[in-house]
Amino acid sequence: MTRQLLDENSIHSAIRDRIGGTDTDALQEVIAAIADNPVVVVGMAQNPYCKKVRKQLDTAGVAFKYLEYGSYTKEWQRRLVLKMWSGWPSFPMVFVQGQLVGGNKDVQGLLESGALQKLVRA
């Protein structure tokens, strides 16, 4: 899969430093968590799908690191950086062994098939 990104030459030099240079603390925290934990869930407060995926993982006995960034009205810029980095448009974002596996429905399917447990052990 190839994602289209705006070519750097199409970005005016006066604003290049503003792109990718702000609100990167959350990104660095997520990258570190992915490196240190087999399963990482990145979510936000008030989002029912973030709660559902955590409950599914708990029920299945899958240990995970949870990182939460704001709510629907707070910290949207930090979440936007994560969306732009991953290309995943919503929360939660679930990473298993460093690989983005999707969100709530994706994890549900992986758990039901037993594939997530295999990925965790890999």
C-alpha positions as CSV (number, residue, x, y, z in Angstrom):
1,M,0.0,0.0,0.0
2,T,1.3,3.4,-0.9
3,R,-0.2,6.5,0.8
4,Q,-0.2,9.7,-1.0
5,L,1.5,12.5,0.8
6,L,1.9,16.1,-0.4
7,D,5.3,16.5,-2.0
8,E,7.6,18.6,0.1
9,N,8.3,20.8,-2.9
10,S,4.6,21.7,-2.9
11,I,4.8,23.2,0.6
12,H,6.0,26.8,0.7
13,S,9.3,27.2,2.6
14,A,7.7,29.7,5.0
15,I,5.5,27.0,6.6
16,R,7.7,23.9,6.2
17,D,9.0,24.0,9.7
18,R,5.4,24.1,11.1
19,I,4.5,20.8,9.4
20,G,5.5,17.9,11.5
21,G,7.2,20.0,14.1
22,T,4.4,20.7,16.6
23,D,2.7,18.6,19.1
24,T,5.1,15.7,18.6
25,D,5.3,14.8,22.3
26,A,2.4,12.5,22.0
27,L,3.9,10.9,18.9
28,Q,7.2,10.3,20.7
29,E,5.3,8.8,23.6
30,V,3.4,6.4,21.3
31,I,6.6,5.4,19.5
32,A,8.3,4.6,22.8
33,A,5.3,2.7,24.1
34,I,5.2,0.6,20.9
35,A,8.9,-0.2,21.3
36,D,8.4,-1.3,24.9
37,N,5.1,-3.1,24.9
38,P,3.7,-6.0,22.8
39,V,0.2,-4.4,22.6
40,V,-0.5,-0.7,22.7
41,V,-3.9,1.0,22.6
42,V,-4.0,4.7,21.8
43,G,-7.3,6.3,22.7
44,M,-9.2,9.2,23.9
45,A,-11.7,9.9,26.7
46,Q,-15.4,9.6,26.1
47,N,-14.9,7.4,23.0
48,P,-17.0,4.3,23.5
49,Y,-14.9,2.3,21.0
50,C,-11.7,2.9,23.1
51,K,-13.6,1.5,26.1
52,K,-14.8,-1.5,24.1
53,V,-11.5,-2.5,22.7
54,R,-9.9,-2.3,26.2
55,K,-12.7,-4.4,27.6
56,Q,-12.2,-7.0,24.8
57,L,-8.5,-7.2,25.5
58,D,-9.0,-7.5,29.2
59,T,-11.6,-10.3,28.7
60,A,-9.2,-12.1,26.4
61,G,-6.4,-11.8,29.0
62,V,-4.2,-9.8,26.6
63,A,-2.0,-7.3,28.5
64,F,-1.7,-3.9,26.9
65,K,-0.4,-0.4,27.5
66,Y,-3.1,2.3,27.2
67,L,-2.3,5.9,26.2
68,E,-5.1,8.5,26.2
69,Y,-5.0,11.8,24.5
70,G,-7.8,14.2,25.4
71,S,-11.5,14.0,24.6
72,Y,-13.7,15.1,21.8
73,T,-13.1,18.8,22.7
74,K,-9.5,18.6,24.1
75,E,-6.1,17.8,22.8
76,W,-7.4,17.3,19.2
77,Q,-4.1,18.7,17.8
78,R,-2.1,15.9,19.6
79,R,-4.4,13.3,18.2
80,L,-4.2,14.8,14.7
81,V,-0.4,14.3,14.7
82,L,-1.0,10.7,15.5
83,K,-3.6,10.3,12.7
84,M,-1.3,11.9,10.2
85,W,1.6,9.7,11.3
86,S,-0.3,6.5,11.2
87,G,-2.8,7.2,8.4
88,W,-5.5,5.7,10.6
89,P,-8.5,8.1,10.7
90,S,-10.0,7.3,14.1
91,F,-9.5,6.1,17.7
92,P,-8.6,3.7,19.1
93,M,-5.4,2.8,17.3
94,V,-4.2,-0.6,18.3
95,F,-0.6,-1.8,17.8
96,V,0.5,-5.4,18.2
97,Q,4.2,-6.1,18.0
98,G,4.8,-2.7,16.5
99,Q,2.2,-3.2,13.8
100,L,-1.0,-1.1,13.5
101,V,-3.8,-3.7,13.4
102,G,-6.7,-1.2,13.4
103,G,-9.4,-0.2,15.8
104,N,-12.2,-1.8,17.8
105,K,-13.8,-3.9,15.0
106,D,-10.5,-5.0,13.7
107,V,-9.3,-6.2,17.1
108,Q,-12.7,-7.9,17.7
109,G,-12.1,-9.9,14.5
110,L,-8.6,-10.8,15.3
111,L,-9.6,-11.9,18.8
112,E,-12.4,-14.1,17.5
113,S,-10.2,-15.8,15.0
114,G,-7.3,-16.2,17.5
115,A,-5.0,-14.3,15.2
116,L,-4.3,-11.5,17.8
117,Q,-3.2,-14.0,20.4
118,K,-0.8,-15.5,17.8
119,L,0.6,-12.1,16.9
120,V,1.2,-11.3,20.6
121,R,3.2,-14.5,21.0
122,A,5.2,-13.9,17.8
